[in-house]
Amino acid sequence: MRLRKFYLLIFLQVAVALTAFMTLEAYGTNTRITEDKAIELANKEGKKLGYDVDSMRVKATHYTTPSNPYLSDSDDRYTLERRDKLKNKEYWAVYYVNPKFTKGGDLCIFIDSNTGEVA
């Protein structure tokens, strides 16, 4: 009888531990922004800025450092602010190319890959 209670207690502890682990794992993966979701969020932001994002080609790339090919190497105010916002973050750089080659027609929107916020 004692052995049966002991095994039951061990079984319950393992079941609780597995349930807690699986819940934490699911929570962690559900908060991550996928590439498709990043593009969706960037589309909304681009439309708010007045761009016709539906007619543009789009490319999304995941980064973990503030440096990326979409920010210039200059030390202008905009670039410094972007680098500061992207520091210590994982993010998507969603880049839009205007096929009509109009001046200033390209657009890059940075989406935090954990929160979905526009950086």
VMD Tcl script that builds the backbone (N, CA, C; Angstrom):
set m [mol new atoms 357]
animate dup $m
set s [atomselect $m all]
$s set {name element resname resid chain x y z} {
  {N N MET 1 A 0.818 -1.200 0.000}
  {CA C MET 1 A 0.000 0.000 0.000}
  {C C MET 1 A 0.864 1.268 0.000}
  {N N ARG 2 A 1.918 1.259 0.816}
  {CA C ARG 2 A 2.808 2.411 0.868}
  {C C ARG 2 A 3.514 2.618 -0.470}
  {N N LEU 3 A 3.920 1.522 -1.083}
  {CA C LEU 3 A 4.604 1.607 -2.366}
  {C C LEU 3 A 3.680 2.193 -3.431}
  {N N ARG 4 A 2.410 1.841 -3.399}
  {CA C ARG 4 A 1.442 2.370 -4.354}
  {C C ARG 4 A 1.287 3.883 -4.170}
  {N N LYS 5 A 1.219 4.357 -2.943}
  {CA C LYS 5 A 1.107 5.797 -2.677}
  {C C LYS 5 A 2.367 6.520 -3.134}
  {N N PHE 6 A 3.524 5.886 -2.900}
  {CA C PHE 6 A 4.783 6.480 -3.323}
  {C C PHE 6 A 4.806 6.661 -4.841}
  {N N TYR 7 A 4.431 5.614 -5.592}
  {CA C TYR 7 A 4.409 5.699 -7.052}
  {C C TYR 7 A 3.379 6.718 -7.544}
  {N N LEU 8 A 2.253 6.791 -6.887}
  {CA C LEU 8 A 1.231 7.762 -7.248}
  {C C LEU 8 A 1.749 9.190 -7.030}
  {N N LEU 9 A 2.434 9.394 -5.924}
  {CA C LEU 9 A 2.995 10.710 -5.631}
  {C C LEU 9 A 4.046 11.095 -6.682}
  {N N ILE 10 A 4.911 10.164 -7.041}
  {CA C ILE 10 A 5.928 10.422 -8.071}
  {C C ILE 10 A 5.254 10.736 -9.406}
  {N N PHE 11 A 4.244 9.954 -9.762}
  {CA C PHE 11 A 3.520 10.172 -11.015}
  {C C PHE 11 A 2.901 11.574 -11.040}
  {N N LEU 12 A 2.273 11.987 -9.953}
  {CA C LEU 12 A 1.646 13.312 -9.898}
  {C C LEU 12 A 2.686 14.423 -10.016}
  {N N GLN 13 A 3.827 14.265 -9.383}
  {CA C GLN 13 A 4.868 15.288 -9.467}
  {C C GLN 13 A 5.394 15.418 -10.898}
  {N N VAL 14 A 5.604 14.296 -11.547}
  {CA C VAL 14 A 6.072 14.327 -12.926}
  {C C VAL 14 A 5.009 14.955 -13.829}
  {N N ALA 15 A 3.758 14.605 -13.629}
  {CA C ALA 15 A 2.671 15.156 -14.445}
  {C C ALA 15 A 2.578 16.669 -14.277}
  {N N VAL 16 A 2.688 17.154 -13.054}
  {CA C VAL 16 A 2.624 18.602 -12.805}
  {C C VAL 16 A 3.822 19.294 -13.446}
  {N N ALA 17 A 4.997 18.716 -13.299}
  {CA C ALA 17 A 6.199 19.320 -13.879}
  {C C ALA 17 A 6.102 19.383 -15.405}
  {N N LEU 18 A 5.646 18.318 -16.037}
  {CA C LEU 18 A 5.507 18.309 -17.494}
  {C C LEU 18 A 4.470 19.317 -17.964}
  {N N THR 19 A 3.372 19.399 -17.259}
  {CA C THR 19 A 2.320 20.357 -17.612}
  {C C THR 19 A 2.839 21.782 -17.509}
  {N N ALA 20 A 3.560 22.075 -16.436}
  {CA C ALA 20 A 4.114 23.420 -16.261}
  {C C ALA 20 A 5.120 23.729 -17.364}
  {N N PHE 21 A 5.987 22.784 -17.692}
  {CA C PHE 21 A 6.983 22.990 -18.741}
  {C C PHE 21 A 6.319 23.224 -20.089}
  {N N MET 22 A 5.327 22.423 -20.418}
  {CA C MET 22 A 4.661 22.563 -21.722}
  {C C MET 22 A 3.900 23.882 -21.790}
  {N N THR 23 A 3.326 24.339 -20.694}
  {CA C THR 23 A 2.611 25.613 -20.676}
  {C C THR 23 A 3.587 26.760 -20.893}
  {N N LEU 24 A 4.735 26.725 -20.228}
  {CA C LEU 24 A 5.723 27.778 -20.401}
  {C C LEU 24 A 6.274 27.779 -21.822}
  {N N GLU 25 A 6.516 26.615 -22.368}
  {CA C GLU 25 A 7.050 26.525 -23.724}
  {C C GLU 25 A 6.044 27.086 -24.734}
  {N N ALA 26 A 4.789 26.740 -24.577}
  {CA C ALA 26 A 3.759 27.234 -25.494}
  {C C ALA 26 A 3.610 28.739 -25.377}
  {N N TYR 27 A 3.673 29.252 -24.152}
  {CA C TYR 27 A 3.545 30.695 -23.957}
  {C C TYR 27 A 4.693 31.425 -24.636}
  {N N GLY 28 A 5.897 30.906 -24.466}
  {CA C GLY 28 A 7.062 31.543 -25.052}
  {C C GLY 28 A 7.011 31.571 -26.573}
  {N N THR 29 A 6.554 30.512 -27.207}
  {CA C THR 29 A 6.534 30.485 -28.668}
  {C C THR 29 A 5.361 31.266 -29.233}
  {N N ASN 30 A 4.296 31.429 -28.492}
  {CA C ASN 30 A 3.150 32.168 -29.007}
  {C C ASN 30 A 3.390 33.674 -29.008}
  {N N THR 31 A 4.332 34.155 -28.215}
  {CA C THR 31 A 4.557 35.595 -28.179}
  {C C THR 31 A 5.507 36.049 -29.280}
  {N N ARG 32 A 6.156 35.127 -29.941}
  {CA C ARG 32 A 7.112 35.468 -30.986}
  {C C ARG 32 A 6.377 35.847 -32.271}
  {N N ILE 33 A 6.805 36.915 -32.888}
  {CA C ILE 33 A 6.184 37.408 -34.117}
  {C C ILE 33 A 6.794 36.668 -35.315}
  {N N THR 34 A 5.956 36.046 -36.102}
  {CA C THR 34 A 6.422 35.327 -37.285}
  {C C THR 34 A 6.706 36.317 -38.417}
  {N N GLU 35 A 7.337 35.830 -39.458}
  {CA C GLU 35 A 7.625 36.678 -40.616}
  {C C GLU 35 A 6.332 37.208 -41.245}
  {N N ASP 36 A 5.342 36.340 -41.377}
  {CA C ASP 36 A 4.066 36.775 -41.964}
  {C C ASP 36 A 3.390 37.844 -41.109}
  {N N LYS 37 A 3.430 37.669 -39.799}
  {CA C LYS 37 A 2.815 38.652 -38.897}
  {C C LYS 37 A 3.583 39.976 -38.956}
  {N N ALA 38 A 4.914 39.901 -39.044}
  {CA C ALA 38 A 5.725 41.119 -39.148}
  {C C ALA 38 A 5.370 41.890 -40.414}
  {N N ILE 39 A 5.196 41.167 -41.519}
  {CA C ILE 39 A 4.820 41.820 -42.775}
  {C C ILE 39 A 3.431 42.445 -42.654}
  {N N GLU 40 A 2.523 41.735 -42.019}
  {CA C GLU 40 A 1.169 42.280 -41.816}
  {C C GLU 40 A 1.218 43.579 -40.999}
  {N N LEU 41 A 1.983 43.585 -39.915}
  {CA C LEU 41 A 2.106 44.783 -39.080}
  {C C LEU 41 A 2.793 45.917 -39.849}
  {N N ALA 42 A 3.818 45.575 -40.615}
  {CA C ALA 42 A 4.521 46.586 -41.406}
  {C C ALA 42 A 3.614 47.146 -42.511}
  {N N ASN 43 A 2.773 46.297 -43.098}
  {CA C ASN 43 A 1.820 46.781 -44.109}
  {C C ASN 43 A 0.912 47.855 -43.529}
  {N N LYS 44 A 0.412 47.616 -42.323}
  {CA C LYS 44 A -0.468 48.607 -41.677}
  {C C LYS 44 A 0.274 49.918 -41.444}
  {N N GLU 45 A 1.514 49.812 -40.979}
  {CA C GLU 45 A 2.308 51.020 -40.725}
  {C C GLU 45 A 2.619 51.746 -42.026}
  {N N GLY 46 A 2.986 51.002 -43.063}
  {CA C GLY 46 A 3.278 51.616 -44.357}
  {C C GLY 46 A 2.084 52.350 -44.933}
  {N N LYS 47 A 0.901 51.762 -44.788}
  {CA C LYS 47 A -0.314 52.416 -45.271}
  {C C LYS 47 A -0.597 53.687 -44.478}
  {N N LYS 48 A -0.326 53.645 -43.163}
  {CA C LYS 48 A -0.501 54.854 -42.344}
  {C C LYS 48 A 0.429 55.968 -42.805}
  {N N LEU 49 A 1.610 55.594 -43.298}
  {CA C LEU 49 A 2.581 56.579 -43.776}
  {C C LEU 49 A 2.286 57.051 -45.197}
  {N N GLY 50 A 1.266 56.461 -45.834}
  {CA C GLY 50 A 0.858 56.896 -47.162}
  {C C GLY 50 A 1.471 56.112 -48.310}
  {N N TYR 51 A 2.095 54.993 -48.039}
  {CA C TYR 51 A 2.686 54.168 -49.093}
  {C C TYR 51 A 1.659 53.172 -49.624}
  {N N ASP 52 A 1.739 52.892 -50.912}
  {CA C ASP 52 A 0.903 51.862 -51.529}
  {C C ASP 52 A 1.663 50.537 -51.442}
  {N N VAL 53 A 1.695 49.948 -50.240}
  {CA C VAL 53 A 2.506 48.754 -50.000}
  {C C VAL 53 A 2.009 47.539 -50.783}
  {N N ASP 54 A 0.750 47.546 -51.166}
  {CA C ASP 54 A 0.213 46.401 -51.914}
  {C C ASP 54 A 0.825 46.283 -53.307}
  {N N SER 55 A 1.326 47.388 -53.855}
  {CA C SER 55 A 1.923 47.346 -55.188}
  {C C SER 55 A 3.448 47.227 -55.132}
  {N N MET 56 A 3.994 47.079 -53.930}
  {CA C MET 56 A 5.446 47.024 -53.769}
  {C C MET 56 A 5.902 45.596 -53.481}
  {N N ARG 57 A 7.132 45.289 -53.891}
  {CA C ARG 57 A 7.727 43.999 -53.524}
  {C C ARG 57 A 8.199 44.108 -52.081}
  {N N VAL 58 A 8.076 43.005 -51.352}
  {CA C VAL 58 A 8.433 43.037 -49.929}
  {C C VAL 58 A 9.408 41.919 -49.597}
  {N N LYS 59 A 10.332 42.231 -48.704}
  {CA C LYS 59 A 11.301 41.255 -48.214}
  {C C LYS 59 A 11.462 41.483 -46.709}
  {N N ALA 60 A 11.355 40.405 -45.926}
  {CA C ALA 60 A 11.528 40.511 -44.478}
  {C C ALA 60 A 12.746 39.699 -44.059}
  {N N THR 61 A 13.588 40.313 -43.233}
  {CA C THR 61 A 14.790 39.660 -42.740}
  {C C THR 61 A 14.868 39.841 -41.236}
  {N N HIS 62 A 15.235 38.768 -40.531}
  {CA C HIS 62 A 15.315 38.798 -39.072}
  {C C HIS 62 A 16.726 39.184 -38.638}
  {N N TYR 63 A 16.832 40.107 -37.676}
  {CA C TYR 63 A 18.128 40.566 -37.164}
  {C C TYR 63 A 18.149 40.532 -35.642}
  {N N THR 64 A 19.363 40.398 -35.098}
  {CA C THR 64 A 19.549 40.436 -33.641}
  {C C THR 64 A 20.543 41.514 -33.231}
  {N N THR 65 A 21.035 42.289 -34.179}
  {CA C THR 65 A 21.953 43.392 -33.880}
  {C C THR 65 A 21.394 44.669 -34.492}
  {N N PRO 66 A 21.772 45.831 -33.959}
  {CA C PRO 66 A 21.245 47.081 -34.523}
  {C C PRO 66 A 21.778 47.383 -35.922}
  {N N SER 67 A 22.852 46.732 -36.318}
  {CA C SER 67 A 23.404 46.961 -37.657}
  {C C SER 67 A 22.672 46.107 -38.681}
  {N N ASN 68 A 22.318 46.720 -39.787}
  {CA C ASN 68 A 21.689 46.000 -40.888}
  {C C ASN 68 A 21.887 46.811 -42.155}
  {N N PRO 69 A 21.741 46.204 -43.311}
  {CA C PRO 69 A 22.010 46.928 -44.563}
  {C C PRO 69 A 20.990 48.021 -44.891}
  {N N TYR 70 A 19.912 48.110 -44.146}
  {CA C TYR 70 A 18.882 49.104 -44.442}
  {C C TYR 70 A 19.109 50.423 -43.718}
  {N N LEU 71 A 20.052 50.451 -42.775}
  {CA C LEU 71 A 20.412 51.700 -42.108}
  {C C LEU 71 A 21.742 52.173 -42.681}
  {N N SER 72 A 21.839 53.453 -42.916}
  {CA C SER 72 A 23.084 53.981 -43.488}
  {C C SER 72 A 24.195 53.946 -42.440}
  {N N ASP 73 A 25.421 54.137 -42.891}
  {CA C ASP 73 A 26.565 54.174 -41.990}
  {C C ASP 73 A 26.776 55.554 -41.388}
  {N N SER 74 A 25.957 56.495 -41.769}
  {CA C SER 74 A 26.139 57.865 -41.284}
  {C C SER 74 A 25.690 57.988 -39.829}
  {N N ASP 75 A 26.034 59.088 -39.245}
  {CA C ASP 75 A 25.656 59.348 -37.846}
  {C C ASP 75 A 24.576 60.419 -37.762}
  {N N ASP 76 A 23.668 60.422 -38.739}
  {CA C ASP 76 A 22.581 61.393 -38.689}
  {C C ASP 76 A 21.600 61.017 -37.574}
  {N N ARG 77 A 20.774 61.940 -37.204}
  {CA C ARG 77 A 19.865 61.758 -36.070}
  {C C ARG 77 A 18.939 60.551 -36.233}
  {N N TYR 78 A 18.351 60.400 -37.410}
  {CA C TYR 78 A 17.432 59.291 -37.657}
  {C C TYR 78 A 18.138 57.947 -37.456}
  {N N THR 79 A 19.320 57.793 -38.059}
  {CA C THR 79 A 20.049 56.524 -37.966}
  {C C THR 79 A 20.435 56.223 -36.531}
  {N N LEU 80 A 20.906 57.220 -35.808}
  {CA C LEU 80 A 21.282 57.016 -34.400}
  {C C LEU 80 A 20.078 56.622 -33.556}
  {N N GLU 81 A 18.930 57.251 -33.802}
  {CA C GLU 81 A 17.706 56.893 -33.066}
  {C C GLU 81 A 17.288 55.463 -33.366}
  {N N ARG 82 A 17.337 55.061 -34.639}
  {CA C ARG 82 A 16.963 53.694 -35.013}
  {C C ARG 82 A 17.887 52.683 -34.356}
  {N N ARG 83 A 19.187 52.935 -34.438}
  {CA C ARG 83 A 20.141 52.006 -33.828}
  {C C ARG 83 A 19.906 51.884 -32.330}
  {N N ASP 84 A 19.596 53.007 -31.685}
  {CA C ASP 84 A 19.334 52.981 -30.247}
  {C C ASP 84 A 18.077 52.161 -29.940}
  {N N LYS 85 A 17.033 52.314 -30.757}
  {CA C LYS 85 A 15.796 51.557 -30.547}
  {C C LYS 85 A 15.975 50.065 -30.825}
  {N N LEU 86 A 16.888 49.732 -31.733}
  {CA C LEU 86 A 17.087 48.331 -32.117}
  {C C LEU 86 A 18.133 47.621 -31.258}
  {N N LYS 87 A 18.812 48.374 -30.411}
  {CA C LYS 87 A 19.856 47.789 -29.566}
  {C C LYS 87 A 19.241 46.782 -28.590}
  {N N ASN 88 A 19.881 45.620 -28.464}
  {CA C ASN 88 A 19.452 44.543 -27.553}
  {C C ASN 88 A 18.068 44.006 -27.888}
  {N N LYS 89 A 17.687 44.061 -29.145}
  {CA C LYS 89 A 16.383 43.544 -29.564}
  {C C LYS 89 A 16.545 42.596 -30.744}
  {N N GLU 90 A 15.588 41.690 -30.845}
  {CA C GLU 90 A 15.431 40.908 -32.067}
  {C C GLU 90 A 14.322 41.595 -32.841}
  {N N TYR 91 A 14.517 41.735 -34.134}
  {CA C TYR 91 A 13.514 42.452 -34.912}
  {C C TYR 91 A 13.513 41.985 -36.354}
  {N N TRP 92 A 12.421 42.301 -37.022}
  {CA C TRP 92 A 12.277 42.065 -38.455}
  {C C TRP 92 A 12.487 43.392 -39.166}
  {N N ALA 93 A 13.292 43.374 -40.209}
  {CA C ALA 93 A 13.397 44.513 -41.110}
  {C C ALA 93 A 12.538 44.159 -42.317}
  {N N VAL 94 A 11.427 44.852 -42.460}
  {CA C VAL 94 A 10.513 44.593 -43.578}
  {C C VAL 94 A 10.766 45.690 -44.609}
  {N N TYR 95 A 11.322 45.276 -45.735}
  {CA C TYR 95 A 11.774 46.220 -46.762}
  {C C TYR 95 A 10.873 46.153 -47.980}
  {N N TYR 96 A 10.402 47.315 -48.396}
  {CA C TYR 96 A 9.517 47.434 -49.554}
  {C C TYR 96 A 10.267 48.131 -50.692}
  {N N VAL 97 A 10.164 47.562 -51.885}
  {CA C VAL 97 A 10.783 48.158 -53.071}
  {C C VAL 97 A 9.669 48.589 -54.011}
  {N N ASN 98 A 9.737 49.836 -54.420}
  {CA C ASN 98 A 8.768 50.351 -55.381}
  {C C ASN 98 A 9.212 49.949 -56.775}
  {N N PRO 99 A 8.432 49.145 -57.482}
  {CA C PRO 99 A 8.847 48.691 -58.813}
  {C C PRO 99 A 8.896 49.806 -59.857}
  {N N LYS 100 A 8.333 50.968 -59.528}
  {CA C LYS 100 A 8.314 52.075 -60.490}
  {C C LYS 100 A 9.579 52.930 -60.402}
  {N N PHE 101 A 10.491 52.604 -59.503}
  {CA C PHE 101 A 11.772 53.301 -59.342}
  {C C PHE 101 A 11.596 54.800 -59.131}
  {N N THR 102 A 10.634 55.180 -58.339}
  {CA C THR 102 A 10.471 56.591 -58.037}
  {C C THR 102 A 11.441 56.985 -56.927}
  {N N LYS 103 A 11.898 58.222 -56.955}
  {CA C LYS 103 A 12.850 58.704 -55.952}
  {C C LYS 103 A 12.210 58.661 -54.563}
  {N N GLY 104 A 12.931 58.079 -53.627}
  {CA C GLY 104 A 12.410 57.994 -52.262}
  {C C GLY 104 A 11.275 57.004 -52.129}
  {N N GLY 105 A 11.172 56.095 -53.064}
  {CA C GLY 105 A 10.042 55.178 -53.069}
  {C C GLY 105 A 10.214 53.938 -52.226}
  {N N ASP 106 A 11.449 53.630 -51.811}
  {CA C ASP 106 A 11.664 52.448 -50.974}
  {C C ASP 106 A 11.295 52.764 -49.526}
  {N N LEU 107 A 10.994 51.715 -48.790}
  {CA C LEU 107 A 10.566 51.870 -47.400}
  {C C LEU 107 A 11.054 50.679 -46.594}
  {N N CYS 108 A 11.540 50.922 -45.389}
  {CA C CYS 108 A 11.931 49.837 -44.488}
  {C C CYS 108 A 11.300 50.110 -43.128}
  {N N ILE 109 A 10.587 49.129 -42.623}
  {CA C ILE 109 A 9.928 49.244 -41.315}
  {C C ILE 109 A 10.482 48.153 -40.417}
  {N N PHE 110 A 10.869 48.527 -39.207}
  {CA C PHE 110 A 11.435 47.589 -38.248}
  {C C PHE 110 A 10.371 47.178 -37.238}
  {N N ILE 111 A 10.168 45.857 -37.091}
  {CA C ILE 111 A 9.155 45.308 -36.196}
  {C C ILE 111 A 9.851 44.461 -35.124}
  {N N ASP 112 A 9.614 44.792 -33.862}
  {CA C ASP 112 A 10.168 44.010 -32.752}
  {C C ASP 112 A 9.601 42.584 -32.844}
  {N N SER 113 A 10.476 41.585 -32.882}
  {CA C SER 113 A 9.996 40.213 -33.109}
  {C C SER 113 A 9.426 39.553 -31.861}
  {N N ASN 114 A 9.476 40.229 -30.719}
  {CA C ASN 114 A 8.860 39.682 -29.508}
  {C C ASN 114 A 7.545 40.372 -29.171}
  {N N THR 115 A 7.451 41.679 -29.477}
  {CA C THR 115 A 6.255 42.426 -29.090}
  {C C THR 115 A 5.389 42.840 -30.273}
  {N N GLY 116 A 5.971 42.914 -31.472}
  {CA C GLY 116 A 5.226 43.378 -32.633}
  {C C GLY 116 A 5.178 44.883 -32.763}
  {N N GLU 117 A 5.885 45.605 -31.881}
  {CA C GLU 117 A 5.891 47.065 -31.947}
  {C C GLU 117 A 6.765 47.545 -33.099}
  {N N VAL 118 A 6.399 48.684 -33.648}
  {CA C VAL 118 A 7.200 49.310 -34.695}
  {C C VAL 118 A 8.348 50.046 -34.018}
  {N N ALA 119 A 9.569 49.791 -34.477}
  {CA C ALA 119 A 10.735 50.446 -33.874}
  {C C ALA 119 A 11.154 51.644 -34.687}
}
mol reanalyze $m
mol bondsrecalc $m
mol representation Tube
mol addrep $m
